[in-house]
Amino acid sequence: MTLFSLTPEEWEAVRLSLKVASVAMIASLPVGIAVAWLLARKAFWGKSLLNGIVHLPLVMPPVVTGYLLLLTFGTHGPIGSFLAQFGIVFAFRWTGAALACAVMGFPLLVRAIRLSIEAVDTRLEAASSTLGANAAWVFLTVTLPLTIPGIIAGMILCFAKAMGEFGATITFVSNIPGETQTLPTAIYTLTQVPGGDAGALKLTAISIAISLGALLVSEFLARRVGQRIAA
């Protein structure tokens, strides 16, 4: 049993998982930074509610999250039916799998970035403001560079969560080979068929290797960036 003995369908599940996880991570990043900054630096009515909504996918059953996505972004949902008029469809498409993974990984992304922003000394931001920099420039030149290690950590956590997402994905977009069948759903399918244990074991090993590799890369990049900032 070797890695390169994967069937075309199994290779497709690996490729699709990497694609879905990457899109979920990249699409979540701008919104995640904005929400993390709001929660870390601003006081406003409803802040606790926003924080609760952001972290809700962590405590709700993933199936519930997937069902809510289906109700909202399905072809008969309020947002899904509107987007369908422009040819944008999420339900039972790989883009829907990316959306589900983005929603599930978003809390981890926001939390890592928020903690990093909160660790930035506000006196540095205040000093830049006294020199005439506006709020946007202070964020771009002071806050953002100092939070890069946290951003990297959040991105990798979001990616790893997306690689392992199962419940929300299979509920929202089903398990369609070549379209929405990612590594977790492919492993689940193989465990349900006679003789599928070998394939499931291979995909499990690949999933572990990718997730562990992502965490090691995250640690390496965060350390390098942190050293450069300190210097």
WOUR-V647387 format. One line per field, one symbol per residue. ss: DSSP state (h for helix, s for strand, l for the rest). A space follows every 50 residues. Layout:
ss: ???
//
This chain:
ss: llhhhllhhhhhhhhhhhhhhhhhhhhhhhhhhhhhhhhhhlllllhhhh hhhhhhhhhllhhhhhhhhhhhhllllhhhhhhhlllllllllhhhhhhh hhhhhhhhhhhhhhhhhhhllhhhhhhhhhllllhhhhhhhhhhhhlhhh hhhhhhhhhhhhhhllhhhhhhhlllllllllhhhhhhhhhlllllhhhh hhhhhhhhhhhhhhhhhhhhhhhhhhhhhhl
//
